[in-house]
Amino acid sequence: MSVSVLSLLRDNQRFVLCTHQRPDGDALGSQVALGLFLESLGKEVLMINSDPTPYNLVWMPSVDRVQVFDGSVDQIKQIQQAEVIALMDLNALDRLGRLAAPVRASGATKVLIDHHTGPETWFDATYSRESASSTGELVYELIVAIDADRIDAHIATALYTAIVTDTGSFRFSTVTPEVHRIAADILERGDIKPAPIHTAVYDARSMESLRLLGRSLESITLCFEGKVGYMVLSQRMVRETNAGLDEAEGFVNYVLSIEGVEVAVLFSEVESGVKMSYRSKGEYPVNEWARHFGGGGHRNASGAFVRNKGLAEAVDMAMAVAPRFLGLPDPDLADTEELSEEDASYLDLLRAQSERP
Ligand SMILES: [Mn+2]
């Protein structure tokens, strides 16, 4: 337990809590839990992010307290006048998006609370553990070290949501007996039930997003003797199904659910390039693969972005270097099958590129 982080939380009055761009359940759950806890101690708290809350988390109690940064004088003043800025569930300045500049410029003490690998080193204090299941687990530890009795239903719901979402509902390799004990303690202290939280997080999809899922499932392609699978999401698919790209969260896990697939990638076409989301089972280190493209993350879940590339080009680039990072057979043995007949414009291109001389 980091004494300096605990005393920073105890001994200051004005806090700003920020998390990463496109915040997820762990990001918002950790932020809201710590924010409500600090408020219960009588402190002033601004919770602020560069991006809005995604559709599947808007139900979370008190998440409406989280502001989206709009560059207003009032917000910038609060960031400037904060005594402590907590940076949660991220470990690199650029993950803050538009908040990066005002946060960096503030004279506040910067505290990192995070579980990603290879944190940057400019923070004034850190509470960071790579083996933690979630940032929510770390926030729980900090809260318990100060005053566990303050965990009410709202704080418990936020913490539970953080842990559930970042562990894939308690299935990832970061899950230990201790994580289950923490979850149990959170449920008891907040007197909350897990089922409604799972329903709210996972059963809020729109019909449009399921149609998009259908299209992306048709694009699944296996290579490297079935060990690697990928799916693609084109802007055309998004347009034609009328779904939002943010509703594709979690699609990549369908690829990972195929028997024999150890590594899954989702390639999403966006305005300025292609987003790559990597997932893996066991020992396959997808964060090193992502880092090759300037991204990062965890060993079993990471992401990267390639600017000014098309889908086919991004797939080719990623698969060409996959053996180097995953200890797989030579790329020439990669046989790409099961390409869908749909979306001929880009899938034909992928097919053409996969036919090696
Ligand atoms: Mn996290």
Boltz pocket constraint, residues with backbone or C-beta under 6 A from the ligand:
constraints:
  - pocket:
      binder: B
      contacts: [[A, 26], [A, 27], [A, 89], [A, 115], [A, 133], [A, 134], [A, 135], [A, 166]]
      max_distance: 6.0
